[in-house]
Amino acid sequence: MNADVLVVGAGLAGLHTATQLARRGHDVLLADRRTTLTGAIRTTGIFVRKTLDDFPLPAEHLGPPIRRTVLYPPRLDRPVVLDSDRDEYRVGDMGPLYAAAARTAADAGVRIALGTRYAGRRDGVSLLSGPDGPLGVRARFVVGADGTRSRVARDLGLDRNTRLLVGAEEVFAVPGVDGPPAFHCVLDPSLAPGYLAWVVNDGEHAHVGVAGYADRFPDGLRRAVRRFRAAAPGLPAGDPPEDVELRGGPIPVGGLLRRIACADGLLVGDAAGAVSPLTAGGLDPCLRLSDHAADVLDEALRTGRPDVLAHYDGAALRTSFRGRLALRRGLAQVRTPAMATAAFALLRTPPGRAAARHVLFGDRSFPDAVRVPAPAVV
Ligand SMILES: Cc1cc2nc3c(=O)[nH]c(=O)nc-3n(C[C@H](O)[C@H](O)[C@H](O)COP(=O)(O)OP(=O)(O)OC[C@H]3O[C@@H](n4cnc5c(N)ncnc54)[C@H](O)[C@@H]3O)c2cc1C
């Protein structure tokens, strides 16, 4: 089979890149090993204000706006309540949201192959294994949108994620919420070593999760989630319903990778390490980097010049992650509940609250890429 571009992975990054390229008239094949995009979801789906402002996400698949964030120390006493005067977050109903994005992609002309695994590359041909057996695809460019442990990155000889957190959560329907919808974050390294435990309750669904460094969970990630859920703040009283969805997966927190493109293709989303090292938010970065990728690939396809892909430079974009990488290293050092309690004392001060507001409600997001200059006419 031939295509201008083979996109491997139909998460948000792959769907967005494929759609943008097809809209510009390119022939795009999008393959994902999942048989349905509404299953095996790996994200809580919290979209931040800047994403909601800049990308046309279908409002019917977004939960109610959240303006309140509550930060807790390990003993859950005297939490810091931060209220914004703007809508800061909305939680996506991710199954329907992925399905809607796939319909948009198909309408734009993307050929979507589900149940189709990318299995490697030989002599410039990508090897797929689908419901009808093996298939070779000769594409001008390959896009690795295949997540944190990208096989495409390996085959193209590009950088790969090495610094990872793992996260897991339980999701269930809730019968409304007492008080305003809120995002509750608990800083307790015995539950979430190196990151946070969270409850997002928007009155429609509750997400109860933990994330941290895999080798620091004393009795495993799933047990940590159950332990947290038993005493988690922000949940309705009583047992959780029987219908509980489990989600989880790795999160790259080493910052954007440096080498994310070569003459044969490029990486987007988690495959490129496009996740905030501090907040572990990857939905906004994956959409923004996918726009940049589509610009570069469009230029390369129209001009027939693969050297245009040199403008897709992770090392240049990465510089704006320095502060967040330093804060990630700081958070990783909070190893005991006593240290977390001490750090929390700082959060209660006016400068501490201001810093927390800056991180949680600030306007910073993934850096805008420099536009691709048109190649000189020879
Ligand atoms: C528990 C958890 C909670 C999170 N919560 C949030 C949040 O609330 N807000 C936020 O901003 N970020 C969050 N993140 C991060 C965010 O979800 C990711 O950064 C984002 O979803 C990455 O999208 P992606 O398209 O790059 O990757 P993915 O969504 O992982 O998509 C990769 C796709 O590639 C496919 N694939 C992989 N290998 C192959 C192969 N060999 N062949 C074919 N297909 C393949 C997979 O099936 C998958 O569909 C969370 C992450 C985790 C783990």
The ligand as an SDF file (V2000), in Angstrom:
LIG
                    3D

 53 58  0  0  0  0  0  0  0  0999 V2000
   -3.1560    8.0290   34.0860 C   0  0  0  0  0  0  0  0  0  0  0  0
   -2.8540    9.2140   33.2140 C   0  0  0  0  0  0  0  0  0  0  0  0
   -3.6150   10.3720   33.3670 C   0  0  0  0  0  0  0  0  0  0  0  0
   -3.3460   11.4810   32.5760 C   0  0  0  0  0  0  0  0  0  0  0  0
   -4.1230   12.5770   32.7170 N   0  0  0  0  0  0  0  0  0  0  0  0
   -3.9070   13.6760   31.9600 C   0  0  0  0  0  0  0  0  0  0  0  0
   -4.7630   14.8030   32.0480 C   0  0  0  0  0  0  0  0  0  0  0  0
   -5.7480   14.7850   32.7850 O   0  0  0  0  0  0  0  0  0  0  0  0
   -4.4800   15.8990   31.2860 N   0  0  0  0  0  0  0  0  0  0  0  0
   -3.4000   15.9410   30.4600 C   0  0  0  0  0  0  0  0  0  0  0  0
   -3.1780   16.9710   29.8120 O   0  0  0  0  0  0  0  0  0  0  0  0
   -2.5910   14.8580   30.3080 N   0  0  0  0  0  0  0  0  0  0  0  0
   -2.8240   13.7320   31.0280 C   0  0  0  0  0  0  0  0  0  0  0  0
   -2.0430   12.6130   30.8630 N   0  0  0  0  0  0  0  0  0  0  0  0
   -1.0620   12.6350   29.7690 C   0  0  0  0  0  0  0  0  0  0  0  0
   -1.8250   12.5630   28.4200 C   0  0  0  0  0  0  0  0  0  0  0  0
   -2.8670   11.6500   28.5380 O   0  0  0  0  0  0  0  0  0  0  0  0
   -0.9170   12.1240   27.2700 C   0  0  0  0  0  0  0  0  0  0  0  0
    0.1930   12.9990   27.2510 O   0  0  0  0  0  0  0  0  0  0  0  0
   -1.6470   12.1770   25.9300 C   0  0  0  0  0  0  0  0  0  0  0  0
   -2.8400   11.4570   25.9770 O   0  0  0  0  0  0  0  0  0  0  0  0
   -0.7150   11.6410   24.8460 C   0  0  0  0  0  0  0  0  0  0  0  0
   -1.4190   11.4290   23.6480 O   0  0  0  0  0  0  0  0  0  0  0  0
   -0.6950   10.6190   22.4730 P   0  0  0  0  0  0  0  0  0  0  0  0
   -1.6510   10.6530   21.3370 O   0  0  0  0  0  0  0  0  0  0  0  0
    0.6800   11.1000   22.2750 O   0  0  0  0  0  0  0  0  0  0  0  0
   -0.5320    9.1410   23.0360 O   0  0  0  0  0  0  0  0  0  0  0  0
   -1.5980    8.0190   23.3470 P   0  0  0  0  0  0  0  0  0  0  0  0
   -2.9200    8.5920   23.6990 O   0  0  0  0  0  0  0  0  0  0  0  0
   -0.9330    7.1060   24.3180 O   0  0  0  0  0  0  0  0  0  0  0  0
   -1.7980    7.2740   21.9660 O   0  0  0  0  0  0  0  0  0  0  0  0
   -0.8430    6.3740   21.4470 C   0  0  0  0  0  0  0  0  0  0  0  0
   -1.5870    5.4320   20.5260 C   0  0  0  0  0  0  0  0  0  0  0  0
   -0.6270    4.6440   19.8360 O   0  0  0  0  0  0  0  0  0  0  0  0
   -1.1390    3.3280   19.7310 C   0  0  0  0  0  0  0  0  0  0  0  0
    0.0110    2.4510   19.5130 N   0  0  0  0  0  0  0  0  0  0  0  0
    1.0830    2.2610   20.3250 C   0  0  0  0  0  0  0  0  0  0  0  0
    1.9540    1.3930   19.7650 N   0  0  0  0  0  0  0  0  0  0  0  0
    1.4180    1.0410   18.5690 C   0  0  0  0  0  0  0  0  0  0  0  0
    1.8430    0.1760   17.5200 C   0  0  0  0  0  0  0  0  0  0  0  0
    3.0030   -0.5070   17.5890 N   0  0  0  0  0  0  0  0  0  0  0  0
    1.0450    0.0330   16.4490 N   0  0  0  0  0  0  0  0  0  0  0  0
   -0.1440    0.7100   16.3490 C   0  0  0  0  0  0  0  0  0  0  0  0
   -0.5880    1.5380   17.3170 N   0  0  0  0  0  0  0  0  0  0  0  0
    0.1800    1.7160   18.4030 C   0  0  0  0  0  0  0  0  0  0  0  0
   -1.8690    3.0980   21.0560 C   0  0  0  0  0  0  0  0  0  0  0  0
   -2.8230    2.0800   20.9370 O   0  0  0  0  0  0  0  0  0  0  0  0
   -2.4970    4.4720   21.2930 C   0  0  0  0  0  0  0  0  0  0  0  0
   -3.7910    4.5440   20.7610 O   0  0  0  0  0  0  0  0  0  0  0  0
   -2.2930   11.4680   31.6260 C   0  0  0  0  0  0  0  0  0  0  0  0
   -1.5430   10.2960   31.4650 C   0  0  0  0  0  0  0  0  0  0  0  0
   -1.8200    9.1750   32.2400 C   0  0  0  0  0  0  0  0  0  0  0  0
   -1.0210    7.9210   32.0490 C   0  0  0  0  0  0  0  0  0  0  0  0
  1  2  1  0
  2  3  1  0
  2 52  2  0
  3  4  2  0
  4  5  1  0
  4 50  1  0
  5  6  2  0
  6  7  1  0
  6 13  1  0
  7  8  2  0
  7  9  1  0
  9 10  1  0
 10 11  2  0
 10 12  1  0
 12 13  2  0
 13 14  1  0
 14 15  1  0
 14 50  1  0
 15 16  1  0
 16 17  1  0
 16 18  1  0
 18 19  1  0
 18 20  1  0
 20 21  1  0
 20 22  1  0
 22 23  1  0
 23 24  1  0
 24 25  2  0
 24 26  1  0
 24 27  1  0
 27 28  1  0
 28 29  2  0
 28 30  1  0
 28 31  1  0
 31 32  1  0
 32 33  1  0
 33 34  1  0
 33 48  1  0
 34 35  1  0
 35 36  1  0
 35 46  1  0
 36 37  1  0
 36 45  1  0
 37 38  2  0
 38 39  1  0
 39 40  1  0
 39 45  2  0
 40 41  1  0
 40 42  2  0
 42 43  1  0
 43 44  2  0
 44 45  1  0
 46 47  1  0
 46 48  1  0
 48 49  1  0
 50 51  2  0
 51 52  1  0
 52 53  1  0
M  END
$$$$
